[in-house]
Amino acid sequence: MPSTSLELLSEHACFGGVQRFYQHASGVIGLPMRFSVYLPPQAAQAAPTKVPALLYLAGLTCNEETFMAKAGAQRVAAELGLALITPDTSPRGADLPGDSDSWDLGVGAGFYIDATQAPWSRHYRMERYITTELLALVAQELPIDLQRVGIFGHSMGGHGALSLALKHPALFKSVSAFAPICAPRLCPWGHKAFTHYLGGDTDTWAAHDSSALMAAQASAPFPNGILIDQGLADKFLPTQLFPDVFEAACQAVGQPLRLNRRAGYDHGYYFISTFMADHLAHHAAALALPG
């Protein structure tokens, strides 16, 4: 059962709704975890109405605050009647060894999988945390309709959104991504994380690789379509992201995919905020919302 010990850290009026930041003791992670929730007006009133929700997974070096502060999503979410939920990207305070190169495993690099290798396996259970604990907790404590939940994310979080949607189609009814890591088995970021978390047997990595997961589908898992936006000025596009590999996997199984290649846009939140309304509209249509 989800914990009931939600601690409200702060709340802010926002476009007629409310932006909140929470902390709770996670039984799955074994450490305190933080997350943020935006409730649209009808879910924030005295007699709230249950609303659909979008789960957003952020990228490397981000946390539960990044998306809510930078993406500019609340105005459109308020208009559509969508709640927004953003977990932290990894456990904090696990006291595990980091690396000295470009980013530290243990600081924002959870990759939204369950680690099987020590010492990471003790706390790094982000897939189970999201799919079995966080969403149940939010629905228990807040007016969220768990029958209408979509998932999206950016970069590492785009990998998480695509892979979790493919692994848990009964939970997530819609999916989109900004500049996702589409084939982590093929890129340095994925090799680094998967070697630490899953071990050196690369055959086991396919279970967490969105392109491999899509290629293994017998039919289109999301007939209403998947949306991806990718900036063509993104410095990580040639070596880390591989949207063409995911595109080919979708074509092979007949999965409708709208892959927008955006000239001039890079990997950051100026890019994300530019196309945020398109993504919220995509999910609204899949979740049978007006707009």
C-alpha positions in Angstrom: 0.0 0.0 0.0 1.3 3.5 -0.7 2.5 5.6 2.2 0.2 8.2 3.6 2.9 10.3 5.1 2.9 13.0 2.4 4.7 16.2 3.6 3.7 19.3 1.7 6.9 21.4 1.3 5.4 24.4 -0.5 2.4 25.4 -2.6 1.8 28.3 -5.0 -1.3 29.6 -6.7 -0.9 29.1 -10.5 -3.3 29.8 -13.4 -6.3 29.2 -11.1 -4.9 26.0 -9.9 -2.1 25.1 -7.4 1.5 24.1 -7.8 2.7 21.9 -5.0 6.0 20.3 -3.9 5.9 17.2 -1.7 8.2 14.8 0.1 7.5 11.3 1.4 9.2 8.3 2.8 9.4 5.8 -0.1 9.1 2.1 0.8 10.3 1.1 -2.7 13.4 3.4 -2.7 14.1 3.1 1.0 14.9 6.9 1.2 12.9 10.1 1.2 11.7 11.1 -2.3 10.4 14.4 -3.6 7.9 15.1 -6.4 5.8 18.0 -7.7 2.2 18.2 -8.7 0.3 20.8 -10.6 -3.5 20.6 -10.0 -5.7 22.5 -12.5 -8.6 24.7 -11.2 -11.2 22.0 -11.0 -8.9 19.7 -8.9 -7.8 22.5 -6.6 -11.3 23.7 -5.5 -13.0 22.9 -2.2 -15.0 20.1 -3.8 -12.5 18.9 -6.3 -13.2 16.9 -9.5 -10.9 14.0 -10.4 -8.8 14.9 -13.4 -6.5 13.0 -15.8 -2.8 13.4 -15.2 0.5 13.5 -17.2 3.6 12.1 -15.6 6.7 14.0 -16.8 10.2 12.4 -16.4 13.1 14.9 -16.4 16.6 14.5 -17.8 20.1 14.2 -16.4 21.1 16.7 -13.7 17.4 17.7 -13.2 15.1 17.2 -10.2 11.4 17.5 -9.4 11.4 21.3 -9.7 13.0 21.7 -13.1 10.0 21.0 -15.4 7.6 23.0 -13.3 9.8 26.1 -13.2 11.1 26.0 -16.8 8.6 24.2 -19.2 5.7 26.7 -19.1 3.2 23.8 -19.0 0.8 25.0 -16.3 -1.2 27.5 -18.3 -2.2 25.0 -21.0 -2.7 22.3 -18.4 -5.1 24.5 -16.6 -7.1 25.1 -19.8 -7.2 21.4 -20.5 -7.9 20.3 -17.0 -4.8 18.2 -16.8 -2.8 17.5 -13.6 1.0 17.4 -14.0 3.2 15.1 -11.9 7.0 15.2 -11.8 9.1 12.9 -9.7 12.8 13.4 -8.9 15.1 11.8 -11.3 16.9 9.5 -8.9 17.3 8.7 -5.2 19.1 11.3 -3.1 21.3 10.5 -0.1 22.1 7.0 -1.2 25.8 7.6 -0.3 27.1 5.7 -3.3 30.3 6.3 -5.3 30.1 8.8 -8.1 32.1 9.2 -11.3 34.5 11.9 -12.1 33.5 12.4 -15.7 30.6 14.4 -17.3 27.8 13.4 -14.9 27.7 11.5 -11.6 25.7 8.3 -11.3 23.8 8.9 -8.1 23.1 12.6 -8.8 20.1 12.8 -11.2 20.9 9.7 -13.3 18.3 7.1 -12.2 17.5 6.3 -15.8 14.0 5.2 -14.7 14.9 1.5 -14.4 15.4 -0.9 -11.5 19.1 -1.6 -10.9 20.1 -5.2 -10.5 23.8 -4.7 -9.6 25.1 -3.8 -6.1 25.5 -1.2 -4.7 22.9 0.5 -6.9 20.2 -2.2 -6.5 19.6 -1.2 -2.8 17.9 2.1 -3.7 17.8 2.6 -7.5 14.4 1.2 -8.2 12.9 4.0 -10.2 10.7 1.9 -12.4 9.0 0.2 -9.5 8.8 3.5 -7.6 6.9 5.3 -10.4 4.7 2.5 -11.5 3.7 0.9 -8.2 4.2 3.6 -5.5 4.2 7.2 -6.7 1.1 7.1 -8.9 -0.9 5.1 -6.3 0.1 7.5 -3.6 -0.8 10.6 -5.7 -4.2 9.0 -6.6 -4.8 8.1 -3.0 -4.1 11.6 -1.7 -5.2 13.9 -4.6 -8.0 14.0 -7.1 -6.2 12.1 -9.9 -8.0 9.7 -12.2 -5.6 6.7 -12.6 -7.6 5.4 -15.5 -6.4 8.4 -17.6 -2.7 8.9 -17.2 -0.2 9.7 -19.9 3.6 9.9 -19.7 6.2 12.1 -21.4 9.7 13.3 -20.7 13.0 14.8 -21.9 16.3 13.2 -22.8 17.0 10.5 -20.1 13.3 11.1 -19.1 12.3 10.7 -22.8 14.0 7.3 -22.6 12.0 6.7 -19.4 8.7 7.8 -20.9 9.0 5.6 -24.0 10.3 2.5 -22.2 7.9 2.7 -19.3 4.9 3.3 -21.7 5.9 0.2 -23.7 6.4 -1.9 -20.6 3.3 -0.7 -18.8 0.6 0.0 -21.5 -2.2 -0.7 -19.1 -1.0 2.1 -16.9 -0.1 4.8 -19.5 -2.7 5.6 -22.1 -0.5 8.1 -24.1 3.2 8.9 -24.6 5.4 11.6 -26.0 9.0 12.8 -25.6 11.4 15.7 -26.2 14.8 14.7 -27.5 14.7 11.2 -26.0 17.5 8.8 -25.7 15.9 6.3 -28.0 18.4 3.5 -28.1 20.5 3.5 -24.9 22.2 0.3 -25.9 23.9 2.3 -28.7 25.0 5.5 -26.9 27.7 6.4 -24.3 25.1 7.6 -21.8 23.3 4.3 -22.0 26.4 2.2 -21.9 27.6 4.0 -18.8 24.3 3.8 -16.9 23.3 0.2 -17.9 26.8 -1.2 -17.1 26.5 0.2 -13.6 22.9 -0.6 -13.0 22.4 -3.8 -15.0 25.8 -5.3 -15.4 27.9 -6.2 -18.4 25.6 -8.7 -20.1 24.3 -6.4 -22.9 21.6 -9.0 -23.8 19.7 -7.9 -20.7 19.7 -4.3 -21.7 17.1 -4.7 -24.5 14.4 -4.9 -21.8 15.0 -1.3 -21.1 15.8 0.0 -24.6 12.8 1.8 -26.2 13.8 0.9 -29.8 14.3 -2.8 -28.9 11.0 -2.8 -26.9 9.2 -1.3 -29.9 10.7 -3.8 -32.4 9.5 -6.7 -30.2 5.9 -5.6 -30.4 3.4 -7.8 -32.3 1.3 -4.8 -33.2 1.1 -1.0 -32.6 0.9 -0.6 -28.8 -0.4 3.1 -29.1 -2.7 3.2 -32.1 -3.5 6.9 -31.4 0.2 7.7 -32.0 3.4 8.6 -30.3 4.8 12.2 -30.6 8.5 13.0 -30.5 10.1 16.4 -31.0 13.8 16.6 -31.8 15.9 19.7 -32.3 18.3 19.5 -35.2 20.7 21.9 -33.5 20.9 19.5 -30.5 24.6 18.7 -29.9 23.7 15.3 -28.5 21.7 14.2 -31.5 24.5 12.5 -33.5 26.0 10.4 -30.6 23.4 9.9 -27.9 19.8 10.1 -29.1 19.2 8.0 -32.3 15.6 8.9 -33.0 15.9 7.3 -36.5 16.4 3.9 -34.8 13.2 4.3 -32.9 11.5 5.5 -36.0 12.5 2.4 -37.9 11.2 0.2 -35.1 7.9 2.0 -35.2 7.6 1.5 -39.0 8.4 -2.2 -38.7 5.4 -2.8 -36.4 3.0 -0.3 -37.8 3.2 2.1 -34.8 2.0 5.6 -35.8 4.8 8.1 -34.9 5.0 11.8 -35.4 8.7 12.6 -35.3 9.1 16.4 -35.7 12.7 17.4 -36.6 12.9 21.0 -35.5 15.5 23.1 -37.3 17.5 25.5 -35.1 16.4 24.0 -31.7 18.9 22.6 -29.2 18.5 20.2 -26.2 17.3 22.7 -23.5 14.1 24.0 -22.0 13.7 26.9 -24.5 13.1 24.1 -27.0 10.8 22.2 -24.7 8.7 25.2 -23.8 8.3 26.1 -27.4 6.5 22.8 -28.2 4.9 22.1 -24.8 1.4 23.0 -25.9 1.6 20.5 -28.8 2.5 17.7 -26.4 -0.3 18.6 -24.0 -2.7 18.7 -26.9 -1.5 15.3 -28.0 -2.1 13.8 -24.6 -5.5 15.6 -24.3 -6.7 14.0 -27.5 -5.5 10.5 -26.4 -7.1 10.9 -23.0 -10.4 12.1 -24.6 -10.2 15.6 -23.3 -11.4 18.8 -25.0 -9.0 21.0 -26.8 
